[in-house]
Amino acid sequence: MEIKVRRVVLRHLQMELKSPFTTSFGSFQKKEFILVEAVDEDGVSGWGESVAFSSPWYNEETVKTNWHIIEDFLLPLLFQAPIAHPEELRQRFSIIRKNQMAKAAVEGAVWDLFAKKQALPLHKALGGNKHSIEVGVSIGIQKSVDDLLRIVERYVQAGYRRIKIKIKPGWDVGVVREVRRRFPDVPLMADANSAYSLADIDRLKALDEFQLMMIEQPLASDDIVDHAALQSQIKTPVCLDESICSAEDARKAIQLGSCRIINIKIGRVGGLTEAKRIHDICQKNGIPVWCGGMLEAGVGRAHNIAITTLENFTLPGDTAASSHYWEKDIIVPEVVVRNGMITVPEQPGIGYEVDRRQVDIYTSYAKVYRP
């Protein structure tokens, strides 16, 4: 069965977070993003979501650059010929360097459309085999340690399977010590978002005493060499995030010993197809993976749920409930977490209905494209 995309609608949305989300590189109160709707000749819609931020603080992509790349380069390539399988887009889009989040948004819409045409849930189309997934929660930098402890308490009581706290120089060892003192048994990890260098190795070594599950991306966002040096000197497993943008990156990092865990973000690696390839390389080499979050709305969250059903996603990811971030999400039903678990939907495609009325409320502008 070939997919013939006859129309693509790009929508620019803006949603307000329930509370600011702060990391070592910035603070967010609003999330603007692009929603991609791909419609085939039968009128069936597939949905994708760009996870790029407004400014290039996570990587070089932004909402504006994603719109440009999708409009001027990816959609002409998409419309070139029918698609037998979404995996074909990886090669078709390969003439465009990087711009992974833009590629992932378009490819994700086609994967959803493909699964619907096959009458399969997206997770089964991807080869996943889980009926529920374990999830954790990511907590940003707070105004005080007491504020952080209160938030951790809330999510521990809610049953989340692990707690991730953001750290940076000056908000690290002492903060982790207080969290561990209050919650001695909770699965705990720290995310540095590239805030350190090898000059900080003693500070990073000091985290070993807290039995963390991992420290995520402590060093430069494009580094795998210094991370190998760091991992050889600390007991805490290093998890790479920003450094891994492809299956080749994962292969090289594993070969160098740069990490013991990899975080897979669909947008960061260019789509579900590349995410699967990274999963397979890690599984072959005994490196566990988990699914990271990018403050997604419901469509992106649904794609995260689907990819997490693959076998080697053995650690709880960042796919918290919709209500963790939003007063009202853009999908029905919203993503719900019960005792740290999300039930994987079995309906065709992403398994959630896009709430077009809510989408319209959040939409700033939209544009329709045809071959």
Residue frames relative to the residue before (quaternion, step in Angstrom):
aa qw qx qy qz dx dy dz
M 1.0000 0.0000 0.0000 0.0000 0.00 0.00 0.00
E 0.2238 -0.7834 0.5685 0.1142 3.55 -0.74 1.06
I 0.3098 -0.7154 0.5950 0.1957 3.53 -1.16 0.71
K 0.0707 -0.7750 0.6277 0.0190 3.54 -0.83 1.05
V 0.2009 -0.7898 0.5715 0.0962 3.57 -0.31 1.26
R 0.1605 -0.8284 0.5356 0.0347 3.54 -0.60 1.21
R 0.7971 0.0547 -0.0210 0.6010 3.55 1.22 -0.34
V 0.0603 -0.7581 0.6473 0.0505 3.55 -1.12 0.73
V 0.1422 -0.7668 0.6217 0.0724 3.55 -0.97 0.91
L 0.1367 -0.7564 0.6350 0.0772 3.55 -0.85 1.01
R 0.0577 -0.7887 0.6120 0.0047 3.55 -0.90 0.99
H 0.2612 -0.7297 0.6126 0.1550 3.55 -1.01 0.88
L 0.0562 -0.8149 0.5765 -0.0222 3.57 -0.56 1.24
Q 0.0803 -0.7599 0.6399 0.0812 3.53 -1.29 0.45
M 0.0221 -0.7992 0.5994 -0.0386 3.54 -0.77 1.12
E 0.3602 -0.7342 0.5382 0.2036 3.56 -1.04 0.77
L 0.4118 -0.7008 0.5309 0.2397 3.55 -0.89 0.99
K 0.5979 -0.5698 0.4252 0.3702 3.56 -1.16 0.55
S 0.7811 -0.0385 0.0424 0.6217 3.55 1.09 -0.74
P 0.6255 -0.5490 0.3760 0.4075 3.62 -1.12 0.50
F 0.2130 -0.7492 0.6149 0.1229 3.55 -1.15 0.72
T 0.0699 -0.8408 0.5358 -0.0329 3.56 -0.47 1.26
T 0.0409 -0.7702 0.6365 0.0001 3.54 -0.98 0.97
S 0.7269 -0.4125 0.3009 0.4592 3.57 -1.29 -0.14
F 0.7638 0.3762 -0.2126 0.4794 3.61 1.13 -0.44
G 0.8322 -0.1190 0.0553 0.5387 3.61 1.12 0.16
S 0.3351 -0.7149 0.5804 0.1994 3.51 -1.39 0.21
F 0.1612 -0.8042 0.5702 0.0472 3.58 -0.93 0.94
Q 0.1064 -0.7670 0.6283 0.0742 3.57 -1.06 0.79
K 0.7716 0.1851 -0.1027 0.5998 3.55 1.17 -0.66
K 0.1914 -0.7576 0.6115 0.1246 3.55 -1.16 0.61
E 0.0708 -0.7619 0.6421 0.0466 3.56 -0.75 1.04
F 0.0763 0.8019 -0.5845 0.0975 3.55 -1.00 0.80
I 0.4474 -0.6619 0.5340 0.2767 3.53 -1.36 0.21
L 0.1766 -0.7429 0.6380 0.0995 3.54 -1.00 0.91
V 0.1780 -0.7932 0.5794 0.0587 3.56 -0.81 1.09
E 0.0481 -0.7731 0.6323 0.0134 3.56 -0.88 1.00
A 0.0960 -0.7852 0.6113 0.0232 3.57 -0.68 1.15
V 0.1071 -0.8184 0.5645 0.0047 3.58 -0.66 1.15
D 0.2844 -0.7799 0.5333 0.1630 3.58 -0.79 0.98
E 0.7501 -0.4225 0.2745 0.4284 3.56 -1.34 0.01
D 0.6722 0.4677 -0.2970 0.4911 3.60 1.24 -0.32
G 0.5626 -0.6277 0.3771 0.3838 3.58 1.28 0.05
V 0.4622 0.6613 -0.4608 0.3697 3.60 1.25 0.27
S 0.2487 -0.7911 0.5480 0.1099 3.57 -0.93 0.98
G 0.1122 -0.7408 0.6572 0.0821 3.52 -1.17 0.78
W 0.2419 -0.8133 0.5241 0.0737 3.56 -1.00 0.90
G 0.0017 -0.7690 0.6392 -0.0108 3.53 -1.12 0.85
E 0.2122 -0.7805 0.5798 0.0979 3.57 -1.22 0.47
S 0.3247 -0.7168 0.5823 0.2042 3.56 -0.92 0.92
V 0.2471 -0.7945 0.5404 0.1255 3.58 -0.89 0.95
A 0.3725 0.7336 -0.4939 0.2814 3.60 1.23 0.19
F 0.4059 -0.7043 0.5307 0.2401 3.56 -1.13 0.69
S 0.6915 -0.4769 0.3488 0.4155 3.56 -1.33 0.11
S 0.7753 0.2031 -0.0924 0.5908 3.56 1.11 -0.72
P 0.5338 -0.6699 0.4173 0.3035 3.62 -1.12 0.60
W 0.2649 0.7980 -0.5096 0.1824 3.61 0.70 1.00
Y 0.6557 0.4523 -0.3321 0.5052 3.61 1.17 -0.36
N 0.7393 -0.1608 0.0834 0.6486 3.54 1.02 -0.89
E 0.7582 -0.4220 0.2492 0.4301 3.58 -1.23 -0.16
E 0.6052 0.5918 -0.3566 0.3954 3.60 1.19 -0.30
T 0.0783 -0.7603 0.6418 0.0624 3.54 -1.28 0.53
V 0.6929 -0.4364 0.3502 0.4548 3.56 -1.30 0.12
K 0.6828 0.4969 -0.2952 0.4470 3.59 0.87 -0.92
T 0.6750 0.4678 -0.3179 0.4739 3.60 0.90 -0.81
N 0.6058 0.5498 -0.3598 0.4486 3.62 1.07 -0.63
W 0.6409 0.5164 -0.3326 0.4605 3.58 0.91 -0.88
H 0.6526 0.5217 -0.3060 0.4565 3.58 0.92 -0.93
I 0.6957 0.4710 -0.2863 0.4607 3.59 0.79 -0.97
I 0.6509 0.5048 -0.3211 0.4673 3.59 0.94 -0.83
E 0.7078 0.4852 -0.2678 0.4380 3.58 0.77 -1.07
D 0.8042 0.3612 -0.1608 0.4437 3.56 0.72 -1.10
F 0.8036 0.2787 -0.1331 0.5087 3.59 1.12 -0.51
L 0.7519 0.4218 -0.2509 0.4402 3.61 0.67 -1.02
L 0.6679 0.4977 -0.3260 0.4472 3.60 0.89 -0.79
P 0.6213 0.5073 -0.3678 0.4706 3.66 0.93 -0.62
L 0.6505 0.4952 -0.3167 0.4810 3.60 1.03 -0.70
L 0.6283 0.5390 -0.3275 0.4554 3.57 1.03 -0.80
F 0.7258 0.4508 -0.2393 0.4613 3.56 0.94 -0.93
Q 0.4375 0.7389 -0.4332 0.2737 3.61 1.27 -0.22
A 0.8025 -0.0823 0.1384 0.5745 3.54 0.89 -0.98
P 0.6088 -0.5308 0.4236 0.4100 3.60 -1.21 0.38
I 0.3403 -0.7343 0.5618 0.1714 3.56 -1.29 0.47
A 0.2986 -0.7518 0.5603 0.1781 3.58 -0.77 1.02
H 0.7896 -0.0205 0.0491 0.6113 3.56 1.11 -0.73
P 0.5780 -0.6211 0.3948 0.3524 3.63 -0.97 0.78
E 0.5716 0.6086 -0.3879 0.3903 3.61 1.10 -0.56
E 0.5517 0.6204 -0.3938 0.3946 3.61 1.19 -0.43
L 0.6061 0.5956 -0.3602 0.3849 3.58 1.10 -0.63
R 0.5424 0.6108 -0.4105 0.4051 3.59 1.10 -0.51
Q 0.7073 0.4284 -0.2579 0.4998 3.58 0.88 -0.91
R 0.6473 0.5336 -0.3288 0.4338 3.58 0.93 -0.85
F 0.7226 0.4279 -0.2362 0.4889 3.58 1.02 -0.82
S 0.4919 0.7179 -0.4113 0.2710 3.61 1.23 -0.30
I 0.5806 0.5779 -0.3902 0.4203 3.62 1.18 -0.32
I 0.6311 0.4615 -0.3279 0.5304 3.59 1.31 -0.17
R 0.3489 -0.7590 0.5108 0.2033 3.59 -0.60 1.12
K 0.8622 0.0388 -0.0508 0.5026 3.56 -1.12 0.84
N 0.5475 0.6175 -0.4506 0.3404 3.62 -0.90 -0.89
Q 0.0946 0.8667 -0.4829 0.0816 3.53 1.07 0.90
M 0.6707 0.5131 -0.3143 0.4336 3.59 0.94 -0.84
A 0.6121 0.5298 -0.3390 0.4793 3.56 1.10 -0.69
K 0.6607 0.5054 -0.3029 0.4650 3.59 0.91 -0.91
A 0.6631 0.5262 -0.3074 0.4348 3.56 0.90 -0.93
A 0.6356 0.5440 -0.3356 0.4329 3.59 1.00 -0.79
V 0.6888 0.4569 -0.2803 0.4881 3.57 0.92 -0.90
E 0.6641 0.5070 -0.3110 0.4530 3.57 0.87 -0.93
G 0.6313 0.5512 -0.3336 0.4317 3.58 1.01 -0.78
A 0.6333 0.5211 -0.3281 0.4688 3.58 1.04 -0.78
V 0.6675 0.4922 -0.3020 0.4700 3.58 1.00 -0.81
W 0.6103 0.5340 -0.3511 0.4682 3.61 1.04 -0.70
D 0.6497 0.5061 -0.3199 0.4684 3.61 0.92 -0.86
L 0.6558 0.5089 -0.3016 0.4690 3.57 0.95 -0.92
F 0.6398 0.5339 -0.3122 0.4562 3.58 0.95 -0.91
A 0.6738 0.4945 -0.3018 0.4586 3.58 0.86 -0.97
K 0.6465 0.5152 -0.3223 0.4613 3.58 0.98 -0.81
K 0.6625 0.5018 -0.3077 0.4633 3.60 0.96 -0.82
Q 0.6824 0.4483 -0.2713 0.5096 3.57 1.21 -0.56
A 0.3671 -0.7385 0.4709 0.3131 3.59 1.35 -0.14
L 0.5064 0.6276 -0.4201 0.4163 3.55 1.07 0.85
P 0.4928 -0.5744 0.5376 0.3717 3.57 -1.18 0.46
L 0.6106 -0.5808 0.3851 0.3762 3.58 -1.03 0.74
H 0.6532 0.5310 -0.3445 0.4156 3.60 0.89 -0.84
K 0.6614 0.4825 -0.3181 0.4781 3.61 1.05 -0.64
A 0.6035 0.5444 -0.3547 0.4622 3.58 1.08 -0.64
L 0.6802 0.4777 -0.2715 0.4852 3.58 1.15 -0.68
G 0.5489 -0.6169 0.3984 0.3993 3.59 1.22 -0.37
G 0.4234 0.7122 -0.4589 0.3209 3.57 1.24 0.30
N 0.1820 -0.8188 0.5409 0.0626 3.57 -1.14 0.61
K 0.5422 0.6196 -0.4110 0.3915 3.61 1.19 0.36
H 0.3496 -0.7286 0.5511 0.2077 3.55 -1.16 0.67
S 0.7724 0.0721 -0.0759 0.6265 3.56 1.29 -0.25
I 0.2110 -0.7791 0.5794 0.1130 3.57 -1.19 0.54
E 0.4499 -0.6619 0.5347 0.2712 3.53 -1.23 0.65
V 0.0322 -0.8099 0.5855 0.0171 3.56 -0.95 0.78
G 0.2440 -0.7257 0.6239 0.1566 3.48 -1.32 0.56
V 0.3835 -0.6990 0.5457 0.2580 3.53 -1.28 -0.29
S 0.2896 -0.7434 0.5821 0.1573 3.54 -1.13 0.75
I 0.1180 -0.8050 0.5812 0.0183 3.56 -0.74 1.11
G 0.3903 -0.7489 0.4947 0.2050 3.54 -0.72 1.10
I 0.6747 -0.4577 0.3856 0.4320 3.56 -1.36 0.10
Q 0.2332 -0.8025 0.5415 0.0912 3.57 -0.83 1.03
K 0.6575 -0.5173 0.3755 0.3988 3.56 -1.30 0.20
S 0.8004 0.0224 -0.0004 0.5991 3.58 1.12 -0.58
V 0.6271 -0.5244 0.4140 0.4005 3.56 -1.28 0.36
D 0.6206 0.5464 -0.3465 0.4429 3.60 0.98 -0.76
D 0.6326 0.5162 -0.3330 0.4718 3.59 0.99 -0.79
L 0.6474 0.5196 -0.3154 0.4598 3.57 0.95 -0.89
L 0.6669 0.5110 -0.3118 0.4437 3.60 0.85 -0.92
R 0.6372 0.5220 -0.3332 0.4588 3.58 1.01 -0.75
I 0.6654 0.4924 -0.3069 0.4696 3.58 0.98 -0.81
V 0.6259 0.5252 -0.3364 0.4683 3.59 0.98 -0.82
E 0.6265 0.5496 -0.3256 0.4466 3.57 0.95 -0.90
R 0.6560 0.5275 -0.3146 0.4386 3.57 0.91 -0.93
Y 0.7355 0.4242 -0.2467 0.4671 3.57 0.87 -0.92
V 0.5717 0.5429 -0.3849 0.4799 3.59 1.15 -0.44
Q 0.6712 0.4904 -0.2969 0.4699 3.58 0.92 -0.87
A 0.6522 0.5107 -0.3106 0.4662 3.58 1.15 -0.62
G 0.5591 -0.6698 0.3521 0.3389 3.58 1.28 -0.06
Y 0.3355 0.7414 -0.5227 0.2541 3.61 1.17 0.26
R 0.4939 -0.7338 0.4062 0.2292 3.55 -0.93 1.03
R 0.7845 -0.0300 -0.0522 0.6172 3.58 1.26 -0.08
I 0.3117 -0.7356 0.5783 0.1651 3.52 -1.26 0.58
K 0.1083 -0.7686 0.6278 0.0591 3.57 -0.94 0.95
I 0.0707 -0.7870 0.6118 0.0363 3.55 -0.86 0.96
K 0.4330 -0.6822 0.5300 0.2572 3.53 -1.09 0.80
I 0.0741 -0.7900 0.6077 0.0337 3.57 -1.07 0.80
K 0.0198 0.7493 -0.6618 -0.0155 3.53 -1.37 0.28
P 0.6717 -0.4654 0.3418 0.4641 3.64 -1.15 0.26
G 0.7653 0.2845 -0.2505 0.5202 3.54 -0.79 1.10
W 0.7446 0.1808 -0.1376 0.6276 3.58 1.29 -0.28
D 0.4816 0.6814 -0.4195 0.3574 3.54 0.51 1.16
V 0.8272 0.2524 -0.1692 0.4726 3.61 -0.20 -1.24
G 0.6901 0.4791 -0.2902 0.4583 3.60 0.81 -0.95
V 0.6476 0.5181 -0.3109 0.4643 3.56 1.04 -0.79
V 0.6626 0.4908 -0.3031 0.4778 3.58 0.90 -0.93
R 0.6125 0.5550 -0.3474 0.4428 3.59 1.02 -0.75
E 0.6799 0.4846 -0.2953 0.4645 3.58 0.91 -0.88
V 0.6420 0.5063 -0.3323 0.4701 3.59 0.97 -0.77
R 0.6817 0.4839 -0.2953 0.4625 3.57 0.90 -0.89
R 0.6109 0.5443 -0.3507 0.4556 3.60 1.06 -0.68
R 0.7094 0.4449 -0.2617 0.4800 3.57 0.93 -0.90
F 0.7947 0.1760 -0.0647 0.5773 3.59 1.05 -0.79
P 0.1097 -0.8688 0.4786 0.0644 3.60 0.49 1.19
D 0.7799 0.3706 -0.1796 0.4714 3.59 1.09 -0.63
V 0.5039 0.6688 -0.4361 0.3294 3.60 1.18 -0.18
P 0.4697 -0.6318 0.5212 0.3295 3.63 -0.99 0.74
L 0.0035 -0.8364 0.5385 -0.1020 3.54 -0.48 1.27
M 0.0125 0.7810 -0.6243 0.0107 3.55 -1.06 0.79
A 0.2836 -0.7457 0.5811 0.1609 3.54 -1.30 0.44
D 0.1702 -0.7819 0.5960 0.0664 3.55 -1.02 0.91
A 0.2071 -0.8339 0.5067 0.0711 3.56 -0.54 1.21
N 0.2204 -0.8070 0.5199 0.1728 3.60 1.22 -0.35
S 0.7071 -0.5187 0.2532 0.4085 3.57 0.84 1.11
A 0.3695 0.7834 -0.4424 0.2325 3.60 1.16 0.48
Y 0.7312 0.4185 -0.2199 0.4918 3.63 1.23 -0.25
S 0.2098 -0.7213 0.6333 0.1861 3.53 -1.41 0.04
L 0.6971 -0.4507 0.3283 0.4507 3.59 -1.25 0.03
A 0.5344 0.6101 -0.4086 0.4186 3.59 1.21 -0.27
D 0.6866 0.4648 -0.2635 0.4930 3.59 1.26 -0.44
I 0.2986 0.8159 -0.4733 0.1452 3.58 1.24 0.19
D 0.6260 0.5350 -0.3576 0.4406 3.62 0.98 -0.66
R 0.6409 0.5114 -0.3194 0.4751 3.57 1.03 -0.77
L 0.6716 0.4832 -0.2992 0.4753 3.57 0.98 -0.80
K 0.6067 0.5407 -0.3458 0.4690 3.59 1.09 -0.66
A 0.6138 0.5807 -0.3426 0.4108 3.57 1.07 -0.76
L 0.6066 0.5667 -0.3546 0.4303 3.59 1.19 -0.44
D 0.4925 0.6907 -0.4203 0.3221 3.60 1.22 -0.37
E 0.6492 0.5619 -0.3352 0.3879 3.59 1.00 -0.72
F 0.6849 0.5312 -0.2830 0.4107 3.60 1.18 -0.40
Q 0.3998 -0.7539 0.4524 0.2590 3.61 1.26 0.24
L 0.1442 0.8067 -0.5531 0.1503 3.54 0.82 1.01
M 0.5566 -0.5770 0.4758 0.3618 3.57 -1.18 0.57
M 0.7623 -0.1898 0.1800 0.5920 3.57 1.04 -0.86
I 0.2331 -0.6745 0.6581 0.2400 3.50 -1.43 0.10
E 0.2751 -0.8081 0.5096 0.1077 3.53 -0.65 1.19
Q 0.8722 -0.1142 0.0395 0.4740 3.53 -1.01 1.05
P 0.0495 0.8347 -0.5467 0.0443 3.62 0.54 1.09
L 0.7763 0.3386 -0.1678 0.5046 3.61 1.00 -0.83
A 0.8336 -0.2774 0.1416 0.4561 3.57 -1.35 -0.08
S 0.6007 -0.6366 0.3739 0.3069 3.52 -1.08 0.87
D 0.7510 0.3509 -0.2100 0.5185 3.60 1.17 -0.45
D 0.5438 0.6669 -0.3629 0.3577 3.58 1.28 0.20
I 0.0077 -0.7543 0.6531 0.0663 3.53 -1.24 0.62
V 0.5806 0.6053 -0.3708 0.3987 3.61 1.21 -0.35
D 0.7108 0.4284 -0.2640 0.4915 3.60 0.76 -0.99
H 0.5946 0.5552 -0.3729 0.4463 3.59 1.10 -0.57
A 0.6157 0.5324 -0.3480 0.4652 3.60 1.08 -0.67
A 0.6435 0.5083 -0.3169 0.4765 3.58 1.01 -0.80
L 0.6547 0.5099 -0.3075 0.4657 3.57 0.97 -0.83
Q 0.6765 0.5081 -0.3113 0.4329 3.58 0.82 -0.99
S 0.6430 0.5341 -0.3258 0.4417 3.58 1.08 -0.65
Q 0.7487 0.4063 -0.2053 0.4818 3.60 1.22 -0.42
I 0.7259 0.3438 -0.2503 0.5406 3.60 1.23 -0.04
K 0.4991 -0.6631 0.4765 0.2901 3.54 -1.20 0.58
T 0.6095 0.5711 -0.3530 0.4215 3.57 1.06 -0.73
P 0.4666 -0.6726 0.4827 0.3113 3.62 -0.82 0.87
V 0.3126 -0.7068 0.6020 0.2005 3.55 -1.04 0.83
C 0.1388 -0.7559 0.6355 0.0739 3.54 -1.03 0.91
L 0.2381 -0.7755 0.5678 0.1394 3.57 -0.82 0.95
D 0.1445 -0.7678 0.6232 0.0342 3.51 -1.10 0.94
E 0.8163 0.2922 -0.1536 0.4740 3.58 -0.04 -1.31
S 0.6291 0.5699 -0.3363 0.4079 3.61 1.09 -0.62
I 0.7217 0.4255 -0.2345 0.4931 3.59 1.16 -0.51
C 0.0381 0.8257 -0.5560 0.0870 3.56 -0.25 1.34
S 0.7885 0.1432 -0.0793 0.5929 3.59 1.26 -0.03
A 0.6549 -0.4854 0.3951 0.4236 3.53 -1.32 0.16
E 0.6172 0.5395 -0.3451 0.4571 3.60 1.07 -0.65
D 0.6133 0.5295 -0.3450 0.4739 3.59 1.02 -0.74
A 0.6577 0.5122 -0.3119 0.4558 3.57 0.92 -0.90
R 0.6424 0.5311 -0.3261 0.4460 3.58 0.92 -0.89
K 0.6901 0.4834 -0.2836 0.4579 3.57 0.86 -0.96
A 0.6493 0.5176 -0.3212 0.4554 3.60 0.96 -0.84
I 0.6492 0.5043 -0.3146 0.4746 3.57 0.98 -0.83
Q 0.6499 0.5254 -0.3129 0.4513 3.58 0.95 -0.89
L 0.7030 0.4565 -0.2608 0.4789 3.60 1.01 -0.80
G 0.4142 -0.6940 0.4844 0.3350 3.61 1.16 -0.45
S 0.2914 0.8068 -0.4692 0.2098 3.56 1.16 0.63
C 0.8075 0.0575 0.0032 0.5870 3.58 1.19 -0.41
R 0.3233 -0.7183 0.5743 0.2231 3.53 -1.36 0.20
I 0.7463 0.2202 -0.1258 0.6154 3.55 1.37 -0.15
I 0.1138 -0.7771 0.6118 0.0943 3.60 -1.17 0.56
N 0.3001 -0.7114 0.6158 0.1569 3.51 -1.10 0.92
I 0.1518 -0.7847 0.5965 0.0733 3.58 -0.76 1.06
K 0.0279 -0.7564 0.6535 -0.0080 3.54 -0.84 1.11
I 0.4978 -0.6949 0.4302 0.2903 3.55 -0.64 1.14
G 0.6885 0.4932 -0.2867 0.4478 3.58 0.86 -0.95
R 0.6625 0.5327 -0.3105 0.4253 3.56 0.93 -0.88
V 0.7657 0.3846 -0.1959 0.4769 3.59 1.01 -0.77
G 0.6340 -0.5966 0.3187 0.3749 3.61 1.22 0.15
G 0.7902 -0.3211 0.1563 0.4981 3.58 1.19 0.32
L 0.7256 -0.4538 0.3212 0.4056 3.50 -1.38 0.16
T 0.6229 0.5571 -0.3469 0.4258 3.59 1.01 -0.75
E 0.6955 0.4436 -0.2737 0.4946 3.59 0.88 -0.93
A 0.5898 0.5636 -0.3641 0.4493 3.59 1.09 -0.65
K 0.6398 0.5131 -0.3156 0.4773 3.58 1.01 -0.81
R 0.6557 0.5185 -0.3143 0.4500 3.60 0.93 -0.86
I 0.6395 0.5001 -0.3208 0.4878 3.59 1.02 -0.77
H 0.6105 0.5530 -0.3362 0.4566 3.58 0.99 -0.85
D 0.6948 0.4924 -0.2859 0.4393 3.58 0.83 -0.99
I 0.6427 0.5097 -0.3235 0.4716 3.60 0.99 -0.81
C 0.6631 0.4988 -0.3071 0.4659 3.58 0.92 -0.87
Q 0.6433 0.5216 -0.3277 0.4546 3.57 0.93 -0.84
K 0.6466 0.5284 -0.3129 0.4526 3.59 0.95 -0.86
N 0.7645 0.3672 -0.1804 0.4983 3.58 1.08 -0.74
G 0.5374 -0.6682 0.3903 0.3353 3.59 1.22 0.27
I 0.4759 0.6411 -0.4474 0.4029 3.58 1.15 0.64
P 0.3035 -0.7663 0.5290 0.2022 3.65 -0.45 1.08
V 0.1791 -0.7760 0.5967 0.0990 3.55 -1.19 0.60
W 0.0692 -0.7582 0.6442 0.0731 3.51 -1.37 0.30
C 0.4921 -0.6801 0.4735 0.2666 3.55 -1.23 0.46
G 0.2723 -0.7794 0.5493 0.1294 3.54 -0.67 1.15
G 0.3659 -0.7356 0.5337 0.2004 3.54 -1.28 0.39
M 0.1745 -0.7735 0.6038 0.0815 3.54 -1.25 0.59
L 0.5952 -0.5768 0.3454 0.4402 3.58 1.07 0.78
E 0.1555 0.8354 -0.5111 0.1291 3.56 0.99 0.88
A 0.4007 -0.6080 0.6162 0.3001 3.48 -1.37 0.39
G 0.8147 -0.3720 0.1666 0.4124 3.56 -1.33 0.06
V 0.6447 0.5242 -0.3419 0.4388 3.60 0.97 -0.75
G 0.6756 0.4748 -0.2900 0.4838 3.58 0.88 -0.91
R 0.6225 0.5428 -0.3278 0.4587 3.56 1.07 -0.78
A 0.6460 0.5231 -0.3162 0.4572 3.59 1.02 -0.81
H 0.6373 0.5069 -0.3297 0.4776 3.59 1.03 -0.74
N 0.6231 0.5362 -0.3392 0.4574 3.60 1.03 -0.73
I 0.6310 0.5285 -0.3325 0.4604 3.57 0.97 -0.84
A 0.6670 0.5214 -0.3072 0.4346 3.58 0.89 -0.95
I 0.6994 0.4630 -0.2965 0.4567 3.61 0.79 -0.93
T 0.6271 0.5683 -0.3382 0.4116 3.60 1.07 -0.66
T 0.5798 0.5892 -0.3846 0.4108 3.61 1.21 -0.24
L 0.4919 0.6363 -0.4517 0.3863 3.63 1.22 -0.08
E 0.6836 -0.5902 0.2732 0.3313 3.52 -1.07 0.94
N 0.7556 0.4223 -0.2297 0.4449 3.59 0.87 -0.90
F 0.4758 0.5897 -0.4794 0.4428 3.61 1.23 0.30
T 0.0809 0.8596 -0.4910 0.1159 3.54 0.36 1.30
L 0.6873 0.4228 -0.2771 0.5215 3.60 1.28 -0.12
P 0.5700 -0.6058 0.4138 0.3701 3.62 -1.00 0.71
G 0.3281 -0.7645 0.5297 0.1652 3.56 -0.96 0.92
D 0.6507 -0.5338 0.3988 0.3642 3.53 -1.38 -0.21
T 0.4527 0.7210 -0.4350 0.2931 3.59 1.24 0.11
A 0.0362 -0.8222 0.5674 -0.0265 3.56 0.32 1.27
A 0.6925 -0.4657 0.3517 0.4240 3.56 -1.32 0.14
S 0.6418 -0.5195 0.4008 0.3969 3.56 -1.22 0.52
S 0.6795 0.5249 -0.2872 0.4245 3.56 0.95 -0.92
H 0.5089 0.6304 -0.4254 0.4033 3.59 1.26 -0.20
Y 0.7936 0.3051 -0.1295 0.5103 3.57 1.08 -0.78
W 0.8354 0.2541 -0.0546 0.4844 3.56 0.86 -1.03
E 0.4941 -0.6103 0.5232 0.3310 3.56 -1.18 0.60
K 0.7821 -0.0694 0.0494 0.6173 3.57 1.05 -0.78
D 0.3173 -0.7658 0.5366 0.1578 3.56 -0.70 1.13
I 0.5454 -0.6376 0.4459 0.3118 3.59 -1.32 0.10
I 0.6659 0.4442 -0.3142 0.5105 3.60 1.25 0.32
V 0.1765 -0.7483 0.6302 0.1085 3.53 -1.35 0.48
P 0.4940 -0.3304 -0.7861 0.1702 1.54 -1.36 2.09
E 0.5836 -0.5482 0.4422 0.4042 3.56 -1.25 0.20
V 0.5837 -0.5557 0.4464 0.3888 3.58 -1.27 0.32
V 0.0910 -0.8010 0.5917 -0.0067 3.55 -0.77 1.12
V 0.1897 -0.7606 0.6120 0.1048 3.56 -1.05 0.84
R 0.0286 -0.7813 0.6235 -0.0044 3.56 -0.87 1.00
N 0.8360 -0.1044 0.0091 0.5386 3.55 -0.62 1.21
G 0.7330 -0.4630 0.2348 0.4396 3.54 0.90 1.00
M 0.6691 0.4686 -0.2944 0.4959 3.58 1.26 0.26
I 0.1828 -0.7315 0.6444 0.1276 3.54 -1.23 0.64
T 0.3546 -0.7068 0.5722 0.2174 3.55 -0.91 0.95
V 0.3791 -0.7358 0.5175 0.2172 3.57 -0.76 1.05
P 0.4142 -0.7279 0.4816 0.2580 3.62 -0.70 1.03
E 0.3152 -0.7747 0.5273 0.1498 3.55 -1.10 0.75
Q 0.4587 0.6672 -0.4642 0.3591 3.59 1.25 0.09
P 0.6329 -0.5454 0.3723 0.4041 3.63 -1.12 0.50
G 0.7863 0.2765 -0.2353 0.5000 3.54 -1.14 0.72
I 0.8205 -0.2264 0.1604 0.4999 3.56 -1.11 -0.64
G 0.4935 -0.7175 0.3910 0.2981 3.58 1.24 -0.17
Y 0.7007 0.3541 -0.2491 0.5671 3.56 1.30 0.05
E 0.4088 -0.6808 0.5446 0.2700 3.58 -1.13 0.61
V 0.3835 -0.6890 0.5590 0.2563 3.57 -0.98 0.83
D 0.3428 -0.7381 0.5541 0.1753 3.56 -0.81 1.09
R 0.2479 -0.8243 0.4900 0.1380 3.57 0.08 1.30
R 0.6102 0.5504 -0.3620 0.4401 3.58 1.05 -0.64
Q 0.6798 0.4703 -0.2882 0.4833 3.57 0.96 -0.88
V 0.5940 0.5560 -0.3551 0.4604 3.56 1.08 -0.71
D 0.6544 0.5175 -0.3145 0.4527 3.58 0.92 -0.89
I 0.6268 0.5448 -0.3385 0.4424 3.59 1.01 -0.77
Y 0.7418 0.4162 -0.2197 0.4778 3.58 0.97 -0.91
T 0.5830 0.6322 -0.3650 0.3566 3.61 1.20 -0.39
S 0.2975 -0.7482 0.5716 0.1578 3.56 -0.91 1.00
Y 0.7605 -0.1758 0.1169 0.6141 3.56 1.05 -0.80
A 0.1439 -0.7811 0.6050 0.0554 3.53 -1.30 0.44
K 0.0745 -0.7874 0.6106 0.0402 3.54 -1.23 0.48
V 0.2837 -0.7627 0.5649 0.1366 3.56 -1.02 0.89
Y 0.1144 -0.7885 0.6037 0.0265 3.57 -1.01 0.91
R 0.0473 -0.7813 0.6222 0.0144 3.56 -1.09 0.80
P 0.6448 -0.5219 0.3746 0.4142 3.60 -1.18 0.45
